[in-house]
């Protein structure tokens, strides 16, 4: 059986990447600030559970709602821009939030919120048992993926695809594009927060690493490696990156070098990501 903590980390980051992919792959919006929602939810959940004695599931929901609020606040400002200007705006706003967490008293600056208790789920199930925590993370992942699947396959998701493909045409058809993009941004932030809140309980810590811009870059890499605009791609990309981090964590070899090499190879051999390229190959051979 796989090491439970490794699998739980993989599931949290797979949900994170899938939520990001909903914005990039299905709406065409590249955000450089998604770590804000991931880390913000982690901080909110860790503080609520440790200081306010929230029940674990309530703490996760609280962190998710905080991420939704951050998403709405950032989205209202960023969504007015397009292309690279949108990406740079999200990065600037994310850095502002990063320094806010750095200075805020409840975050403990570089030390973060440590020794977060997992508690008892609904007052009944002791989450200090790794298998119980494993079951909770699996449940959160499945619920999150089901929500993403439903969104992208709904009429709302079809409008998002239309905006991605040709925004001026969507405007000419009468759609209020900015409202749809804001809704997609907030939904993506909310699901990202769900992943971050769960991760805070898995590792029992929330730190500045969770809100740093490197985390935003990491989730972009996961999505691109797996395949943008596919349901399975971000999961595969997250699994690949987490596995590499786990293997090379104790070797002392620069992890960034390994990730860079893999990214270059993927761009050369899998231009649409691993799953995107395999899907194209399957369709090509299926026609023969």
C-alpha positions as CSV (number, residue, x, y, z in Angstrom):
1,X,0.0,0.0,0.0
2,X,1.2,3.5,-0.8
3,X,2.5,5.7,2.1
4,X,-0.6,7.5,3.3
5,X,0.9,10.9,3.8
6,X,2.4,10.8,0.3
7,X,-1.0,9.9,-1.2
8,X,-2.8,12.6,0.9
9,X,-0.3,15.2,-0.3
10,X,-0.8,14.0,-3.9
11,X,-4.6,14.3,-3.6
12,X,-4.5,17.8,-2.1
13,X,-2.2,19.1,-4.9
14,X,-4.2,17.2,-7.5
15,X,-7.3,19.0,-6.4
16,X,-5.3,22.3,-6.3
17,X,-4.1,21.8,-9.9
18,X,-7.6,20.7,-11.1
19,X,-9.1,23.9,-9.6
20,X,-6.5,26.0,-11.3
21,X,-7.1,24.2,-14.6
22,X,-10.7,25.1,-14.4
23,X,-9.7,28.7,-14.7
24,X,-6.8,28.3,-17.2
25,X,-7.9,25.4,-19.3
26,X,-11.7,26.1,-19.5
27,X,-11.8,29.9,-19.2
28,X,-8.4,30.9,-20.6
29,X,-7.4,33.0,-17.6
30,X,-3.8,32.6,-16.4
31,X,-3.5,33.5,-12.7
32,X,-0.1,33.9,-11.0
33,X,-1.7,34.3,-7.6
34,X,-3.5,31.1,-6.9
35,X,-1.2,30.3,-4.0
36,X,-3.1,33.1,-2.1
37,X,-6.2,31.0,-1.9
38,X,-4.3,27.8,-1.2
39,X,-2.3,29.3,1.6
40,X,-5.0,31.6,2.8
41,X,-7.3,28.7,3.4
42,X,-4.5,26.8,5.1
43,X,-3.9,29.6,7.5
44,X,-7.6,30.2,8.2
45,X,-8.2,26.5,8.9
46,X,-5.1,26.1,11.0
47,X,-6.0,29.1,13.1
48,X,-9.6,28.1,13.5
49,X,-8.9,24.6,14.5
50,X,-6.0,25.3,16.8
51,X,-7.0,28.6,18.5
52,X,-10.8,28.6,18.2
53,X,-11.2,24.8,18.7
54,X,-13.2,24.3,15.5
55,X,-14.3,20.8,14.6
56,X,-12.0,19.6,11.6
57,X,-14.7,19.6,8.9
58,X,-16.0,23.0,10.1
59,X,-12.4,24.3,10.0
60,X,-12.1,23.1,6.4
61,X,-15.3,24.8,5.4
62,X,-14.2,28.0,7.2
63,X,-10.9,28.0,5.3
64,X,-12.7,27.3,2.0
65,X,-15.1,30.3,2.6
66,X,-12.1,32.5,3.4
67,X,-10.6,31.5,0.1
68,X,-13.8,32.3,-1.7
69,X,-13.8,35.8,-0.1
70,X,-10.2,36.4,-1.2
71,X,-11.1,35.2,-4.7
72,X,-14.0,37.6,-4.9
73,X,-11.9,40.5,-3.6
74,X,-9.0,39.8,-6.0
75,X,-11.3,38.9,-8.9
76,X,-13.2,42.1,-8.8
77,X,-9.9,44.0,-9.4
78,X,-8.1,41.6,-11.7
79,X,-11.0,40.6,-14.0
80,X,-11.0,44.0,-15.6
81,X,-7.7,43.2,-17.3
82,X,-7.0,40.7,-20.0
83,X,-4.1,38.5,-21.1
84,X,-0.7,39.2,-19.5
85,X,-2.2,42.3,-17.7
86,X,-4.6,40.0,-15.9
87,X,-1.7,37.6,-14.9
88,X,0.5,40.4,-13.7
89,X,-2.4,41.9,-11.7
90,X,-3.1,38.6,-9.9
91,X,0.7,38.3,-9.1
92,X,0.8,41.9,-7.7
93,X,-2.3,41.2,-5.5
94,X,-0.9,37.9,-4.4
95,X,2.3,39.5,-3.3
96,X,0.3,42.1,-1.3
97,X,-1.5,39.2,0.5
98,X,1.8,37.5,1.1
99,X,3.2,40.5,2.9
100,X,0.0,40.8,4.9
101,X,0.4,37.2,6.1
102,X,4.0,37.9,6.8
103,X,3.1,40.8,9.1
104,X,-0.1,39.5,10.6
105,X,0.1,38.4,14.3
106,X,-1.9,35.2,14.0
107,X,0.4,33.7,11.3
108,X,3.6,33.8,13.4
109,X,5.6,35.1,10.5
110,X,8.2,32.7,9.2
111,X,7.4,30.1,11.9
112,X,3.8,29.6,10.7
113,X,1.0,27.9,12.6
114,X,2.5,24.7,13.8
115,X,1.2,21.6,15.7
116,X,-2.4,22.0,14.3
117,X,-4.6,19.4,15.9
118,X,-6.5,17.1,13.6
119,X,-9.2,16.6,16.2
120,X,-12.2,14.4,15.8
121,X,-14.3,14.5,12.7
122,X,-17.9,15.3,13.7
123,X,-16.9,14.5,17.3
124,X,-16.7,10.8,16.5
125,X,-13.7,9.9,14.3
126,X,-10.2,10.5,15.6
127,X,-8.2,12.0,12.7
128,X,-4.9,11.3,14.4
129,X,-5.4,7.8,12.9
130,X,-3.6,8.1,9.5
131,X,-6.2,5.9,7.8
132,X,-9.1,8.0,9.1
133,X,-7.4,11.2,7.8
134,X,-6.7,9.3,4.5
135,X,-10.4,8.6,4.1
136,X,-11.3,12.2,4.8
137,X,-8.8,13.5,2.2
138,X,-10.1,11.0,-0.4
139,X,-13.6,12.1,0.3
140,X,-12.7,15.8,-0.1
141,X,-10.8,15.1,-3.3
142,X,-13.7,13.1,-4.8
143,X,-16.2,15.8,-3.9
144,X,-14.0,18.5,-5.3
145,X,-13.4,16.7,-8.6
146,X,-17.1,16.0,-8.9
147,X,-17.9,19.7,-8.5
148,X,-15.3,20.6,-11.1
149,X,-16.6,18.0,-13.6
150,X,-20.2,19.2,-13.1
151,X,-19.2,22.9,-13.6
152,X,-17.2,22.3,-16.8
153,X,-19.9,20.1,-18.3
154,X,-22.8,22.4,-17.5
155,X,-24.2,25.2,-19.7
156,X,-22.1,27.6,-17.6
157,X,-19.0,25.6,-18.5
158,X,-19.9,25.8,-22.2
159,X,-20.1,29.6,-21.9
160,X,-16.6,29.6,-20.3
161,X,-15.3,27.6,-23.3
162,X,-16.9,30.1,-25.7
163,X,-15.2,33.0,-23.8
164,X,-11.9,31.1,-24.0
165,X,-12.2,30.5,-27.7
166,X,-13.5,33.9,-28.8
167,X,-14.4,36.5,-26.2
168,X,-15.6,39.2,-28.6
169,X,-18.0,36.7,-30.2
170,X,-19.3,35.8,-26.7
171,X,-19.9,39.4,-26.0
172,X,-21.7,39.8,-29.3
173,X,-24.0,37.0,-28.4
174,X,-25.1,39.0,-25.3
175,X,-23.2,37.2,-22.6
176,X,-21.9,39.4,-19.7
177,X,-18.4,38.1,-20.1
178,X,-16.9,39.7,-17.0
179,X,-19.5,38.2,-14.8
180,X,-18.8,34.8,-16.1
181,X,-15.1,35.2,-15.7
182,X,-15.5,36.5,-12.1
183,X,-17.8,33.6,-11.3
184,X,-15.2,31.1,-12.7
185,X,-12.4,32.9,-10.8
186,X,-14.3,32.7,-7.5
187,X,-15.2,29.0,-8.0
188,X,-11.6,28.2,-8.8
189,X,-10.4,30.1,-5.7
190,X,-13.0,28.3,-3.6
191,X,-11.9,24.8,-4.7
192,X,-8.3,25.8,-4.4
193,X,-9.1,26.8,-0.8
194,X,-10.7,23.4,-0.2
195,X,-7.4,21.8,-1.2
196,X,-5.3,24.2,1.0
197,X,-7.6,23.8,4.0
198,X,-7.3,20.0,3.8
199,X,-3.6,20.2,3.4
200,X,-3.2,22.2,6.6
201,X,-4.8,19.3,8.5
202,X,-2.8,16.6,6.7
203,X,0.6,18.2,7.6
204,X,-0.7,20.0,10.7
205,X,1.0,23.2,9.7
206,X,0.4,26.4,7.6
207,X,3.4,28.4,6.5
208,X,4.4,31.3,4.2
209,X,5.5,28.6,1.7
210,X,1.8,28.0,1.0
211,X,1.2,31.6,-0.1
212,X,4.5,32.3,-1.8
213,X,4.5,32.9,-5.6
214,X,6.7,29.8,-6.0
215,X,3.6,27.8,-5.1
216,X,1.6,29.5,-7.8
217,X,4.4,28.6,-10.3
218,X,4.4,25.0,-9.1
219,X,0.7,24.5,-9.8
220,X,1.1,26.1,-13.2
221,X,3.8,23.5,-13.9
222,X,1.6,20.7,-12.7
223,X,-1.2,21.7,-15.0
224,X,1.0,22.2,-18.1
225,X,2.8,18.9,-17.6
226,X,-0.4,17.0,-17.3
227,X,-2.4,18.8,-19.9
228,X,-4.3,22.0,-19.9
229,X,-8.1,21.7,-20.5
230,X,-8.3,18.0,-19.5
231,X,-9.9,16.5,-16.4
232,X,-7.2,14.0,-15.8
233,X,-4.2,16.0,-16.9
234,X,-3.7,18.1,-13.7
235,X,-4.0,15.0,-11.5
236,X,-1.3,13.3,-13.5
237,X,0.9,16.4,-13.4
238,X,0.4,16.8,-9.7
239,X,1.3,13.2,-9.2
240,X,4.5,13.5,-11.2
241,X,5.7,16.6,-9.4
242,X,4.8,15.3,-5.9
243,X,6.5,12.0,-6.7
244,X,9.7,13.8,-7.9
245,X,9.7,16.0,-4.8
246,X,9.4,12.9,-2.6
247,X,12.2,11.0,-4.3
248,X,14.7,13.8,-4.4
249,X,13.8,15.4,-1.0
250,X,16.7,13.7,0.8
251,X,19.3,13.5,-2.0
252,X,20.5,17.1,-1.8
253,X,20.2,17.4,-5.6
254,X,18.6,20.7,-6.7
255,X,15.0,20.0,-7.2
256,X,14.5,23.0,-9.5
257,X,17.0,21.5,-11.9
258,X,15.1,18.3,-12.2
259,X,11.8,20.0,-12.6
260,X,13.3,22.3,-15.3
261,X,14.6,19.3,-17.3
262,X,11.3,17.5,-17.1
263,X,9.4,20.6,-18.1
264,X,11.7,21.2,-21.2
265,X,11.4,17.5,-22.2
266,X,7.6,17.7,-21.8
267,X,7.4,20.8,-24.0
268,X,9.6,19.1,-26.6
269,X,7.8,15.7,-26.6
270,X,4.3,16.5,-25.2
271,X,3.3,20.0,-26.4
272,X,-0.2,19.6,-25.1
273,X,0.9,17.9,-21.8
274,X,1.0,14.2,-21.2
275,X,-2.7,13.5,-21.2
276,X,-3.5,16.0,-23.9
277,X,-0.9,14.5,-26.3
278,X,-2.0,10.9,-25.5
279,X,-5.6,11.9,-26.1
280,X,-4.7,13.3,-29.5
281,X,-2.7,10.2,-30.4
282,X,-5.7,8.0,-29.4
283,X,-8.0,10.0,-31.6
284,X,-5.6,9.8,-34.5
285,X,-5.2,6.1,-34.3
286,X,-8.9,5.6,-33.7
287,X,-9.7,7.1,-37.1
288,X,-7.4,4.6,-38.9
